[in-house]
Structure formats: C-alpha cells, structure tokens
Amino acid sequence: MAAMRKRKLILAGLACAVAAVFAVGARGDAAGEIGRLAELMGWKALRSSGSTGTVVADIGAGDGKYAFAAVERVGAAGRVYATEIDAKKLAELRGEVARRKLGNVMVVESKEAETNLPAGCCDAIFLRHVYHHLTKPAEFDASLVRSLKSGGRLAIIDFPPRAGLDPVEGVPSNRGGHGIPQKIVIEELTAAGLQVEKIVGDWPENDYCVVFVKK
C-alpha cells in the first residue's frame, strides 16, 4: 500500500513537471516572439538593404519588454519607437531607456486615435495584446497606415474573446467580449488599406498573429 502511494505521488509530481514545461512553452518569451516576428516581417532583409537599419515600433509598449527585445534584434543601426498612452508607463519607459543608455529607442506618447509617430517612419509596427483595447480603431488604423513606409509591415498579435476576463470599456460592440476575433482584425485593417500577407495561428498563449503589408 505504501509503495503504491509513493508511486502515485511520483507520477503526480511528474505530471506537474510536464505541465509546467508545457505552460512555459505556451507562454513563450519576449526574445522568442520578437525573433519570430523578425523572421515573419523580414527585419533581416530590411536591415541589410539600407544603411540606416530597420525602424520598428511597439505600439502600447507597457513595461518595454518587447521593445527592448526588438532593439536587440535591429542592432545599433536600427531604431525602435515605444509608444504608450499611460503617463506612469511613459515615465517608467523613459527611465528604463535612460538607465540602459539606449540612444536608438524613442519613447512616444500616443493618443486614443493617433500613434503620434512620424509619417512614413517605420519598416515594421507591431501591437501585442493591444488592438482589442482600441476605442477608435478606424482612426487609429489610419494613423498606423500613415506611420508605415511603403512596403512596411504591421503585425497584430491578439486573441479571440476569452471567458472570465473583464470587458474592455469603450470598444466597439463587435469585439464579442475581452479580445477580438481574427476576422474583425482583418476586416478593419483591410478597410484601412493594408493587405494580409501572413496568418499564424499557433502563437504562444493561444494567440494568433496577422501580418499586413502596405503596398
């Protein structure tokens, strides 16, 4: 009986360990996601084809984890814009950029309907878990398109509506809850003038990634 209990405990421990490994893999990490984005969006080709390097924007950068991973990827010749709408997060981002002495990371205060990025500045823009929070998507989409260079790419990483999450105030009712259907993302950004280039359905955290191009 004691041996059987011990065996059950060992099996339970192994099951927990396996679950933890799969959970870490499902969550992914900033460097891994940015590396995958770079491949999907052609950052390598862009970096090697121009002397000024690749210019990337992280919209709704939060704590800057993904923006800082992006700057590692584009290198000293590239540039990364990190945008935020929240005053506290903006201050923290600026402080972290200064602490790291990153001269090629520009922190920008965005608005509800405007990226506040220079027109035609970016080779690549990405929004990770941000698009479903947009309260004025049509206006913001137009701003995103203006911020892209011709041939530039936009990646939306997001998730379908998920149960158990609080609703997002002020967003259009067609979101269907906290999150956004992939179909709606494609419809809205296609209407803004972009073309779908790639759709990836196996992103970490059960997200999807849609890459658009500005022709």
N, C-alpha and C positions, 0 to 999 in steps of 0.2 A: 504493500500500500504506500509506504514512504517513498519507495523507488518510483512508483507511478506518479505521485505528487511532484517529485523532483523533476521527472521527465516533462510533465505538463508545464511546470514553471520555466524550464529551459526553452520549450517550444514557444511559450508565450513571450519570453524575452527575445527570442529570435524574430518572432513576428513583429514585435515593436521596433526592433532594429531595422528590419527590412522596410517597414512603413516609414520610418524616419528618413531612410536613404531616399525612398521614392518621393517623400514630401520635399526634401531639399532639391531633388532634381526637378520637381514640378515648379517650385518657386523660382528656380534659376537665380541669376545674379546679374548685377548691372553690367559688368565687363562682358559676360557671355551674351546678354541681349544686345548690347551695343556692337559687339563683334558680328553678330548675326545680321543686325541692321546694316552695318557697313558693307557686308557682302551683298545683301539684297539691293541696296541703294547705290552700289558702285562707288563707294568712297575711295577705294584704292585707285580706280581708273581716274577719278577726278583729281586726286592728289598728285598723280604722276603726270597729268596732262597740262597742268598750269603751275606757274612759278609761285603763285600766291597761295596754293594749297586749297583744301576743301573748307567751305564755310557751312557750318551746321547750326541749327537752332533747336533747343529743347524748350518746347512751349509748356509752361506750367511746371517749372523745374523742381519745385519743392525744396528738398534739402540739398539738391545739386548732385546727388549720387550718379545720375545718368549723364548729366552734363560733364562732370569730371571724368567719367569713363570715356565720353566722346572726345574730350580734349587729348586724352592719352592716344586715342586712335588717329586723330587728324595730325598730331605732332605739332612741332613748333611753327611750321609753315602754315598751318591751318588756323581756323578761328571758330569759337563756339559762342553763340548767344544763349544765355539762360534767362528766360522770361518768367515773371511771376506777377500776380495781381495783389498778393497779400503783403502788406507793409512789413510785418515781422519777418516773413520768409525772405523778402528782398534784403533786409538789413543783415540777416544771417548769411545769405548767399554772398553779399559783398564782403562781409568779414572773412568768410572762408576763402574767397578768391584772393583777398589781400594776404591772408596767412600763408597760402600756398604760393604766393608771388606768381600768379598766372596772368601774364600780360595779354594773352590771347583769348581770355574769357570775358565777355561783355555781359553784364547783368542789366536787364532792361525791364522797366515796369510796364506791363501790358494792361489793357483795359478790357471791359466786358465784350466789346465788339471790335477790338483792334489789337494786333500784335505789337504795334509800335516799333516794328523792325523797319530798317531802311528798305525802300522798294528795290526789288531785284537783287537782294544781298546774298541769298542762300542757295547753295547747291542741294542741300538736304534739310528738311524740317521733320521733326517727329513729335507726336503727342502720345504720351503713355498714360493711360487711365485718366485722361483729361477731357477728351472730346465729349463724353457723356455729361460733363458738367457745364458745357457751353449754354448760356441762356439766350444768346443771339447768334445761333450757328450760321445763318446766311451771311450776316455782316462779317463775322469772324472768318468764315471761309473765304470771302472776297479778300480780306486782309492777308490771309495765308497765301493765296494765289499771287497777290501783289509782291509779297516778300520773296517769292521764289524766282530764281533765274529761269530763263527759257531752257528747257531740258532738265530742270531741277525736279527733285522727287520729294513727296510728302508721305510719311508713314503714320498711320493711325493704329495704335495698339490699344485695344479695348476689349470689353466683354459683353455678352448678352445680358439682359436683365437677370439679376440673381435674387432669389428669395432671401429674406432675412436682413436685407440692407435697407436703411432708411431712405425714403425718397429724396431726390435732389430738387430743391426748391427752384422754381423759375424756369425750368427747362421745358421744351415742347412736350405735349402730352403723348406724342407718338413714340416716345422712348420706351414706354411699357414698364416702367419701374427703374430701379437703380442699375444703370448700364445702358447699352444701346444695341439694337440688332445690327448686325453687319450690313444687312440690306439697306438700312436707313443711312448709314455712313456712306455707302457707295452712291446712293441716290443724291444725297446732298452735295457731296464733293464733285460728282459728275456734273451736276447742275451749275456748280461754281466754275466749271471749265476745265477740270482735270480729267485725265484718263486713267482707268485702272490698269496697272501694269502687272501686279502680282497679288495673290491672296494666299496667306499662310494660316492654316487652321490649327496648327499644333504648337502654338506659342506657350511658354511657361504660364502657370496659374490658370490653365484652360482659357487663355485669352485667344484672340485672333489678331492678325496683322494684315492690313491692306496697304499696299504701296501704290501711290498715284504718281503720274508724271505730268509736267506742264509742257505742252507742245508749243 
